[in-house]
Amino acid sequence: MQVGTGHQKGTQMSTDMTAQPYFEVLSREECVRLLPTATIARLAYCGEGGEAHVFPVNAFVYSEEVIVRTGYGGKLAAAAHGATLTVEADEVDVATRTGWVVNVIGRGRVIEDLDDLAMLELAGVRPWAPGGKEFF
């Protein structure tokens, strides 16, 4: 499944004991660099009845797009129908009260190009959850 990176936001949070907390908007390049470093990301979409669905996933950046590996189910159906999807990844250091968050919003699609599929298999893109996850 791919989510276009056309609407990407990132925020870096920081505080220390002597300074005021602040938020810094990250560049697109920094967001693309940080997103795949997150241990876990979350994929969110709205179901047919408007209910929110949020799932833990591994997110990878390939050819300027966010890739999530999935199997049959709601995530695949949402991507196949071109639904708007959001991928969120973050990292927080509770001790230092610092961290970052990246949100990517875009239309989903299922990758069907055989060359792209072969490249993703060779790159070792693996799902976070167990089970059959044969779609990207």
TORGU-797418 format. One record per atom (N, C-alpha, C, CB): atom name; y negated, x, z negated. Coordinates in steps of 0.2 Angstrom, whole numbers, m for minus. Glycine has a CB too. Example, Ala and Ser with C-alpha at 12.3 -4.5 7.8 and 13.67 -1.06 7.14 Angstrom:
{pt "N"; {28; 66; m39}};
{pt "CA"; {22; 62; m39}};
{pt "C"; {16; 66; m39}};
{pt "CB"; {22; 57; m45}};
{pt "N"; {11; 64; m35}};
{pt "CA"; {5; 68; m36}};
{pt "C"; {0; 64; m39}};
{pt "CB"; {3; 70; m29}};
% end
This chain:
{pt "N"; {6; 4; 0}};
{pt "CA"; {0; 0; 0}};
{pt "C"; {m6; 4; 0}};
{pt "CB"; {0; m5; m6}};
{pt "N"; {m11; 3; 4}};
{pt "CA"; {m17; 7; 4}};
{pt "C"; {m23; 2; 2}};
{pt "CB"; {m18; 9; 11}};
{pt "N"; {m28; 6; m2}};
{pt "CA"; {m34; 2; m3}};
{pt "C"; {m39; 7; m1}};
{pt "CB"; {m35; 2; m11}};
{pt "N"; {m43; 4; 4}};
{pt "CA"; {m49; 8; 7}};
{pt "C"; {m53; 11; 1}};
{pt "CB"; {m53; 4; 12}};
{pt "N"; {m56; 17; 2}};
{pt "CA"; {m60; 20; m3}};
{pt "C"; {m68; 18; m1}};
{pt "CB"; {m59; 27; m3}};
{pt "N"; {m69; 13; 2}};
{pt "CA"; {m76; 12; 4}};
{pt "C"; {m81; 10; m1}};
{pt "CB"; {m76; 7; 9}};
{pt "N"; {m78; 8; m7}};
{pt "CA"; {m82; 5; m12}};
{pt "C"; {m80; 9; m19}};
{pt "CB"; {m82; m2; m13}};
{pt "N"; {m81; 15; m20}};
{pt "CA"; {m79; 19; m25}};
{pt "C"; {m84; 21; m30}};
{pt "CB"; {m75; 25; m22}};
{pt "N"; {m82; 19; m36}};
{pt "CA"; {m87; 21; m42}};
{pt "C"; {m84; 25; m47}};
{pt "CB"; {m90; 14; m45}};
{pt "N"; {m87; 30; m50}};
{pt "CA"; {m85; 33; m55}};
{pt "C"; {m90; 35; m60}};
{pt "CB"; {m82; 40; m53}};
{pt "N"; {m88; 35; m67}};
{pt "CA"; {m93; 36; m72}};
{pt "C"; {m90; 41; m77}};
{pt "CB"; {m94; 30; m76}};
{pt "N"; {m94; 46; m79}};
{pt "CA"; {m92; 51; m84}};
{pt "C"; {m95; 49; m90}};
{pt "CB"; {m93; 58; m81}};
{pt "N"; {m91; 49; m95}};
{pt "CA"; {m94; 47; m102}};
{pt "C"; {m94; 53; m106}};
{pt "CB"; {m90; 41; m105}};
{pt "N"; {m100; 54; m110}};
{pt "CA"; {m100; 60; m114}};
{pt "C"; {m104; 59; m120}};
{pt "CB"; {m102; 66; m111}};
{pt "N"; {m102; 61; m126}};
{pt "CA"; {m106; 61; m132}};
{pt "C"; {m105; 68; m136}};
{pt "CB"; {m105; 55; m136}};
{pt "N"; {m109; 70; m140}};
{pt "CA"; {m107; 75; m145}};
{pt "C"; {m111; 72; m151}};
{pt "CB"; {m109; 82; m143}};
{pt "N"; {m110; 76; m156}};
{pt "CA"; {m112; 73; m163}};
{pt "C"; {m120; 74; m163}};
{pt "CB"; {m109; 77; m169}};
{pt "N"; {m123; 78; m159}};
{pt "CA"; {m130; 79; m160}};
{pt "C"; {m134; 76; m154}};
{pt "CB"; {m132; 86; m160}};
{pt "N"; {m131; 73; m149}};
{pt "CA"; {m134; 70; m143}};
{pt "C"; {m133; 63; m143}};
{pt "CB"; {m132; 74; m137}};
{pt "N"; {m137; 60; m139}};
{pt "CA"; {m136; 53; m137}};
{pt "C"; {m130; 52; m132}};
{pt "CB"; {m142; 49; m135}};
{pt "N"; {m126; 47; m133}};
{pt "CA"; {m121; 46; m128}};
{pt "C"; {m124; 44; m121}};
{pt "CB"; {m117; 39; m129}};
{pt "N"; {m121; 46; m115}};
{pt "CA"; {m124; 45; m109}};
{pt "C"; {m118; 44; m104}};
{pt "CB"; {m128; 51; m106}};
{pt "N"; {m120; 41; m98}};
{pt "CA"; {m115; 39; m93}};
{pt "C"; {m118; 43; m87}};
{pt "CB"; {m114; 32; m92}};
{pt "N"; {m114; 46; m83}};
{pt "CA"; {m116; 49; m77}};
{pt "C"; {m112; 47; m71}};
{pt "CB"; {m115; 57; m77}};
{pt "N"; {m115; 44; m66}};
{pt "CA"; {m112; 42; m60}};
{pt "C"; {m109; 48; m56}};
{pt "CB"; {m116; 38; m55}};
{pt "N"; {m102; 48; m55}};
{pt "CA"; {m99; 53; m51}};
{pt "C"; {m100; 52; m44}};
{pt "CB"; {m92; 54; m53}};
{pt "N"; {m99; 58; m40}};
{pt "CA"; {m100; 58; m33}};
{pt "C"; {m93; 55; m30}};
{pt "CB"; {m101; 65; m30}};
{pt "N"; {m93; 53; m24}};
{pt "CA"; {m87; 51; m20}};
{pt "C"; {m82; 57; m20}};
{pt "CB"; {m89; 49; m13}};
{pt "N"; {m84; 63; m19}};
{pt "CA"; {m80; 69; m19}};
{pt "C"; {m76; 70; m26}};
{pt "CB"; {m83; 75; m17}};
{pt "N"; {m80; 69; m31}};
{pt "CA"; {m77; 70; m38}};
{pt "C"; {m72; 64; m39}};
{pt "CB"; {m83; 70; m43}};
{pt "N"; {m74; 58; m37}};
{pt "CA"; {m69; 52; m38}};
{pt "C"; {m63; 54; m35}};
{pt "CB"; {m72; 46; m36}};
{pt "N"; {m63; 56; m28}};
{pt "CA"; {m57; 57; m24}};
{pt "C"; {m53; 63; m28}};
{pt "CB"; {m59; 59; m17}};
{pt "N"; {m56; 68; m31}};
{pt "CA"; {m53; 73; m34}};
{pt "C"; {m50; 71; m41}};
{pt "CB"; {m58; 79; m36}};
{pt "N"; {m53; 67; m45}};
{pt "CA"; {m51; 65; m51}};
{pt "C"; {m45; 59; m51}};
{pt "CB"; {m56; 62; m55}};
{pt "N"; {m46; 55; m46}};
{pt "CA"; {m41; 49; m46}};
{pt "C"; {m34; 51; m46}};
{pt "CB"; {m42; 45; m40}};
{pt "N"; {m31; 56; m42}};
{pt "CA"; {m24; 58; m43}};
{pt "C"; {m22; 62; m49}};
{pt "CB"; {m22; 61; m36}};
{pt "N"; {m27; 64; m53}};
{pt "CA"; {m25; 68; m59}};
{pt "C"; {m24; 64; m65}};
{pt "CB"; {m31; 73; m60}};
{pt "N"; {m25; 57; m64}};
{pt "CA"; {m24; 53; m70}};
{pt "C"; {m16; 52; m70}};
{pt "CB"; {m27; 46; m68}};
{pt "N"; {m14; 52; m76}};
{pt "CA"; {m7; 51; m78}};
{pt "C"; {m5; 44; m75}};
{pt "CB"; {m5; 51; m85}};
{pt "N"; {m9; 39; m76}};
{pt "CA"; {m7; 32; m74}};
{pt "C"; {m14; 29; m72}};
{pt "CB"; {m4; 28; m80}};
{pt "N"; {m13; 25; m67}};
{pt "CA"; {m19; 21; m64}};
{pt "C"; {m17; 13; m65}};
{pt "CB"; {m20; 22; m57}};
{pt "N"; {m21; 9; m64}};
{pt "CA"; {m20; 2; m64}};
{pt "C"; {m22; m1; m57}};
{pt "CB"; {m23; m2; m70}};
{pt "N"; {m17; m6; m55}};
{pt "CA"; {m19; m9; m49}};
{pt "C"; {m20; m17; m51}};
{pt "CB"; {m13; m9; m43}};
{pt "N"; {m25; m19; m49}};
{pt "CA"; {m27; m26; m50}};
{pt "C"; {m29; m30; m44}};
{pt "CB"; {m33; m26; m55}};
{pt "N"; {m27; m37; m44}};
{pt "CA"; {m28; m42; m39}};
{pt "C"; {m28; m49; m42}};
{pt "CB"; {m23; m41; m33}};
{pt "N"; {m31; m53; m39}};
{pt "CA"; {m31; m60; m41}};
{pt "C"; {m25; m64; m37}};
{pt "CB"; {m38; m64; m39}};
{pt "N"; {m21; m68; m41}};
{pt "CA"; {m16; m72; m38}};
{pt "C"; {m19; m78; m34}};
{pt "CB"; {m11; m74; m43}};
{pt "N"; {m15; m82; m31}};
{pt "CA"; {m17; m88; m27}};
{pt "C"; {m21; m93; m32}};
{pt "CB"; {m11; m91; m24}};
{pt "N"; {m19; m93; m38}};
{pt "CA"; {m23; m98; m43}};
{pt "C"; {m29; m95; m46}};
{pt "CB"; {m18; m100; m48}};
{pt "N"; {m30; m89; m44}};
{pt "CA"; {m36; m85; m47}};
{pt "C"; {m35; m81; m53}};
{pt "CB"; {m41; m90; m49}};
{pt "N"; {m28; m81; m55}};
{pt "CA"; {m26; m77; m61}};
{pt "C"; {m26; m70; m60}};
{pt "CB"; {m20; m80; m64}};
{pt "N"; {m28; m66; m64}};
{pt "CA"; {m28; m58; m63}};
{pt "C"; {m21; m55; m65}};
{pt "CB"; {m34; m55; m68}};
{pt "N"; {m20; m51; m60}};
{pt "CA"; {m13; m47; m61}};
{pt "C"; {m15; m40; m61}};
{pt "CB"; {m8; m49; m55}};
{pt "N"; {m13; m36; m67}};
{pt "CA"; {m14; m29; m67}};
{pt "C"; {m8; m25; m69}};
{pt "CB"; {m20; m28; m73}};
{pt "N"; {m6; m20; m65}};
{pt "CA"; {0; m16; m66}};
{pt "C"; {m1; m9; m66}};
{pt "CB"; {5; m18; m60}};
{pt "N"; {2; m5; m70}};
{pt "CA"; {2; 2; m70}};
{pt "C"; {5; 5; m64}};
{pt "CB"; {5; 5; m77}};
{pt "N"; {2; 10; m61}};
{pt "CA"; {4; 13; m55}};
{pt "C"; {2; 20; m55}};
{pt "CB"; {2; 9; m49}};
{pt "N"; {6; 24; m50}};
{pt "CA"; {3; 31; m49}};
{pt "C"; {m1; 30; m43}};
{pt "CB"; {9; 36; m47}};
{pt "N"; {m7; 33; m42}};
{pt "CA"; {m11; 32; m37}};
{pt "C"; {m12; 39; m33}};
{pt "CB"; {m18; 29; m39}};
{pt "N"; {m12; 39; m27}};
{pt "CA"; {m12; 46; m23}};
{pt "C"; {m18; 45; m18}};
{pt "CB"; {m6; 48; m20}};
{pt "N"; {m21; 50; m16}};
{pt "CA"; {m26; 50; m11}};
{pt "C"; {m23; 53; m5}};
{pt "CB"; {m33; 53; m13}};
{pt "N"; {m23; 50; 1}};
{pt "CA"; {m20; 52; 7}};
{pt "C"; {m25; 50; 13}};
{pt "CB"; {m13; 50; 8}};
{pt "N"; {m27; 55; 16}};
{pt "CA"; {m32; 53; 22}};
{pt "C"; {m37; 48; 20}};
{pt "CB"; {m27; 50; 28}};
{pt "N"; {m41; 50; 15}};
{pt "CA"; {m46; 47; 12}};
{pt "C"; {m45; 39; 10}};
{pt "CB"; {m52; 46; 17}};
{pt "N"; {m39; 38; 8}};
{pt "CA"; {m37; 31; 6}};
{pt "C"; {m32; 32; 0}};
{pt "CB"; {m33; 27; 11}};
{pt "N"; {m33; 27; m4}};
{pt "CA"; {m28; 27; m10}};
{pt "C"; {m22; 24; m9}};
{pt "CB"; {m32; 23; m16}};
{pt "N"; {m16; 27; m11}};
{pt "CA"; {m9; 25; m9}};
{pt "C"; {m6; 23; m16}};
{pt "CB"; {m6; 31; m5}};
{pt "N"; {m2; 18; m16}};
{pt "CA"; {2; 16; m21}};
{pt "C"; {8; 14; m18}};
{pt "CB"; {m2; 10; m25}};
{pt "N"; {14; 16; m21}};
{pt "CA"; {21; 15; m19}};
{pt "C"; {23; 9; m23}};
{pt "CB"; {25; 21; m20}};
{pt "N"; {26; 4; m19}};
{pt "CA"; {28; m2; m23}};
{pt "C"; {35; m5; m19}};
{pt "CB"; {23; m7; m22}};
{pt "N"; {37; m10; m22}};
{pt "CA"; {43; m14; m20}};
{pt "C"; {41; m21; m18}};
{pt "CB"; {49; m13; m25}};
{pt "N"; {46; m25; m17}};
{pt "CA"; {45; m32; m16}};
{pt "C"; {42; m35; m22}};
{pt "CB"; {52; m36; m14}};
{pt "N"; {37; m40; m21}};
{pt "CA"; {34; m43; m26}};
{pt "C"; {27; m45; m25}};
{pt "CB"; {35; m39; m33}};
{pt "N"; {23; m46; m30}};
{pt "CA"; {16; m48; m29}};
{pt "C"; {11; m43; m27}};
{pt "CB"; {13; m50; m36}};
{pt "N"; {12; m37; m29}};
{pt "CA"; {8; m31; m26}};
{pt "C"; {9; m31; m18}};
{pt "CB"; {10; m25; m29}};
{pt "N"; {15; m31; m16}};
{pt "CA"; {17; m30; m9}};
{pt "C"; {14; m36; m5}};
{pt "CB"; {24; m30; m8}};
{pt "N"; {15; m42; m8}};
{pt "CA"; {12; m48; m5}};
{pt "C"; {4; m48; m4}};
{pt "CB"; {14; m54; m9}};
{pt "N"; {1; m46; m10}};
{pt "CA"; {m6; m45; m9}};
{pt "C"; {m8; m40; m4}};
{pt "CB"; {m9; m43; m16}};
{pt "N"; {m5; m35; m4}};
{pt "CA"; {m7; m30; 1}};
{pt "C"; {m6; m32; 9}};
{pt "CB"; {m3; m23; 0}};
{pt "N"; {0; m35; 9}};
{pt "CA"; {2; m38; 16}};
{pt "C"; {m3; m43; 19}};
{pt "CB"; {9; m41; 16}};
{pt "N"; {m6; m47; 14}};
{pt "CA"; {m11; m52; 16}};
{pt "C"; {m18; m50; 16}};
{pt "CB"; {m10; m58; 11}};
{pt "N"; {m19; m43; 15}};
{pt "CA"; {m26; m40; 15}};
{pt "C"; {m30; m42; 9}};
{pt "CB"; {m29; m42; 22}};
{pt "N"; {m27; m44; 4}};
{pt "CA"; {m31; m46; m2}};
{pt "C"; {m35; m40; m5}};
{pt "CB"; {m26; m48; m8}};
{pt "N"; {m41; m42; m8}};
{pt "CA"; {m45; m37; m11}};
{pt "C"; {m41; m34; m17}};
{pt "CB"; {m52; m40; m13}};
{pt "N"; {m40; m28; m18}};
{pt "CA"; {m37; m24; m23}};
{pt "C"; {m42; m19; m27}};
{pt "CB"; {m31; m21; m21}};
{pt "N"; {m41; m18; m33}};
{pt "CA"; {m44; m13; m37}};
{pt "C"; {m39; m8; m40}};
{pt "CB"; {m49; m17; m42}};
{pt "N"; {m41; m2; m39}};
{pt "CA"; {m37; 3; m42}};
{pt "C"; {m42; 6; m47}};
{pt "CB"; {m34; 8; m37}};
{pt "N"; {m40; 7; m54}};
{pt "CA"; {m44; 10; m59}};
{pt "C"; {m39; 15; m62}};
{pt "CB"; {m46; 5; m64}};
{pt "N"; {m43; 21; m63}};
{pt "CA"; {m39; 27; m66}};
{pt "C"; {m45; 30; m71}};
{pt "CB"; {m37; 32; m61}};
{pt "N"; {m42; 32; m77}};
{pt "CA"; {m47; 35; m82}};
{pt "C"; {m43; 41; m86}};
{pt "CB"; {m50; 30; m86}};
{pt "N"; {m47; 44; m89}};
{pt "CA"; {m45; 49; m94}};
{pt "C"; {m50; 49; m100}};
{pt "CB"; {m44; 56; m91}};
{pt "N"; {m48; 49; m106}};
{pt "CA"; {m52; 49; m112}};
{pt "C"; {m50; 54; m117}};
{pt "CB"; {m53; 42; m115}};
{pt "N"; {m54; 58; m119}};
{pt "CA"; {m53; 62; m125}};
{pt "C"; {m56; 59; m131}};
{pt "CB"; {m55; 69; m124}};
{pt "N"; {m52; 56; m135}};
{pt "CA"; {m54; 52; m141}};
{pt "C"; {m58; 57; m146}};
{pt "CB"; {m49; 48; m145}};
{pt "N"; {m55; 63; m147}};
{pt "CA"; {m58; 68; m152}};
{pt "C"; {m65; 70; m150}};
{pt "CB"; {m53; 74; m152}};
{pt "N"; {m66; 71; m143}};
{pt "CA"; {m73; 73; m141}};
{pt "C"; {m77; 68; m139}};
{pt "CB"; {m72; 79; m136}};
{pt "N"; {m74; 62; m138}};
{pt "CA"; {m78; 56; m136}};
{pt "C"; {m81; 57; m129}};
{pt "CB"; {m83; 54; m140}};
{pt "N"; {m76; 60; m124}};
{pt "CA"; {m78; 61; m118}};
{pt "C"; {m73; 58; m113}};
{pt "CB"; {m79; 69; m116}};
{pt "N"; {m75; 57; m107}};
{pt "CA"; {m70; 55; m102}};
{pt "C"; {m73; 53; m95}};
{pt "CB"; {m66; 49; m105}};
{pt "N"; {m69; 50; m91}};
{pt "CA"; {m71; 48; m85}};
{pt "C"; {m67; 42; m83}};
{pt "CB"; {m70; 54; m79}};
{pt "N"; {m70; 38; m78}};
{pt "CA"; {m66; 32; m75}};
{pt "C"; {m68; 32; m68}};
{pt "CB"; {m68; 25; m79}};
{pt "N"; {m63; 30; m64}};
{pt "CA"; {m64; 29; m57}};
{pt "C"; {m62; 22; m55}};
{pt "CB"; {m61; 35; m52}};
{pt "N"; {m66; 18; m51}};
{pt "CA"; {m63; 12; m49}};
{pt "C"; {m64; 12; m41}};
{pt "CB"; {m68; 6; m52}};
{pt "N"; {m59; 10; m38}};
{pt "CA"; {m59; 9; m30}};
{pt "C"; {m57; 2; m29}};
{pt "CB"; {m54; 14; m27}};
{pt "N"; {m62; m1; m24}};
{pt "CA"; {m61; m8; m22}};
{pt "C"; {m60; m8; m15}};
{pt "CB"; {m67; m12; m25}};
{pt "N"; {m55; m11; m12}};
{pt "CA"; {m54; m12; m5}};
{pt "C"; {m49; m17; m3}};
{pt "CB"; {m53; m5; m2}};
{pt "N"; {m48; m18; 3}};
{pt "CA"; {m43; m22; 6}};
{pt "C"; {m36; m19; 6}};
{pt "CB"; {m45; m25; 13}};
{pt "N"; {m31; m22; 4}};
{pt "CA"; {m24; m19; 4}};
{pt "C"; {m21; m20; 11}};
{pt "CB"; {m20; m22; m1}};
{pt "N"; {m17; m15; 13}};
{pt "CA"; {m12; m16; 19}};
{pt "C"; {m6; m12; 17}};
{pt "CB"; {m16; m13; 25}};
{pt "N"; {m1; m14; 21}};
{pt "CA"; {6; m10; 20}};
{pt "C"; {6; m5; 26}};
{pt "CB"; {12; m15; 21}};
{pt "N"; {8; 1; 24}};
{pt "CA"; {8; 6; 29}};
{pt "C"; {14; 5; 33}};
{pt "CB"; {8; 13; 26}};
{pt "N"; {14; 5; 40}};
{pt "CA"; {19; 4; 44}};
{pt "C"; {20; 10; 49}};
{pt "CB"; {19; m2; 48}};
{pt "N"; {15; 14; 50}};
{pt "CA"; {15; 20; 54}};
{pt "C"; {21; 25; 52}};
{pt "CB"; {8; 23; 55}};
{pt "N"; {25; 26; 57}};
{pt "CA"; {31; 30; 55}};
{pt "C"; {29; 37; 53}};
{pt "CB"; {36; 31; 60}};
{pt "N"; {24; 40; 56}};
{pt "CA"; {22; 47; 55}};
{pt "C"; {19; 47; 48}};
{pt "CB"; {16; 49; 60}};
{pt "N"; {15; 42; 46}};
{pt "CA"; {12; 42; 40}};
{pt "C"; {17; 41; 34}};
{pt "CB"; {7; 36; 39}};
{pt "N"; {22; 37; 35}};
{pt "CA"; {27; 36; 31}};
{pt "C"; {31; 42; 29}};
{pt "CB"; {32; 30; 33}};
{pt "N"; {33; 46; 35}};
{pt "CA"; {36; 52; 34}};
{pt "C"; {32; 57; 30}};
{pt "CB"; {38; 55; 41}};
{pt "N"; {26; 57; 31}};
{pt "CA"; {21; 62; 28}};
{pt "C"; {21; 60; 20}};
{pt "CB"; {14; 62; 31}};
{pt "N"; {21; 54; 19}};
{pt "CA"; {21; 52; 12}};
{pt "C"; {27; 53; 8}};
{pt "CB"; {19; 44; 11}};
{pt "N"; {33; 53; 12}};
{pt "CA"; {39; 54; 9}};
{pt "C"; {40; 62; 8}};
{pt "CB"; {45; 52; 14}};
{pt "N"; {37; 66; 12}};
{pt "CA"; {37; 73; 12}};
{pt "C"; {33; 75; 6}};
{pt "CB"; {35; 77; 18}};
{pt "N"; {27; 72; 5}};
{pt "CA"; {23; 74; 0}};
{pt "C"; {25; 72; m7}};
{pt "CB"; {16; 70; 1}};
{pt "N"; {31; 68; m7}};
{pt "CA"; {34; 67; m14}};
{pt "C"; {30; 61; m18}};
{pt "CB"; {34; 73; m18}};
{pt "N"; {27; 57; m14}};
{pt "CA"; {24; 51; m18}};
{pt "C"; {29; 47; m21}};
{pt "CB"; {20; 47; m13}};
{pt "N"; {29; 47; m28}};
{pt "CA"; {34; 43; m32}};
{pt "C"; {31; 38; m36}};
{pt "CB"; {38; 48; m37}};
{pt "N"; {34; 32; m37}};
{pt "CA"; {32; 27; m41}};
{pt "C"; {32; 29; m48}};
{pt "CB"; {35; 20; m40}};
{pt "N"; {28; 25; m52}};
{pt "CA"; {28; 26; m59}};
{pt "C"; {33; 22; m63}};
{pt "CB"; {21; 24; m62}};
{pt "N"; {35; 16; m61}};
{pt "CA"; {40; 12; m63}};
{pt "C"; {47; 13; m60}};
{pt "CB"; {38; 5; m63}};
{pt "N"; {52; 12; m63}};
{pt "CA"; {59; 13; m60}};
{pt "C"; {60; 7; m55}};
{pt "CB"; {64; 14; m65}};
{pt "N"; {65; 8; m51}};
{pt "CA"; {67; 3; m46}};
{pt "C"; {65; 4; m39}};
{pt "CB"; {64; m4; m48}};
{pt "N"; {68; 0; m35}};
{pt "CA"; {67; 1; m27}};
{pt "C"; {59; 0; m26}};
{pt "CB"; {71; m4; m23}};
{pt "N"; {56; 5; m23}};
{pt "CA"; {49; 5; m22}};
{pt "C"; {48; 8; m15}};
{pt "CB"; {44; 9; m27}};
{pt "N"; {51; 5; m10}};
{pt "CA"; {51; 8; m3}};
{pt "C"; {45; 7; 1}};
{pt "CB"; {57; 5; 1}};
{pt "N"; {40; 4; m1}};
{pt "CA"; {34; 2; 3}};
{pt "C"; {28; 6; 0}};
{pt "CB"; {32; m5; 3}};
{pt "N"; {23; 8; 5}};
{pt "CA"; {17; 11; 3}};
{pt "C"; {11; 7; 5}};
{pt "CB"; {16; 18; 6}};
% end
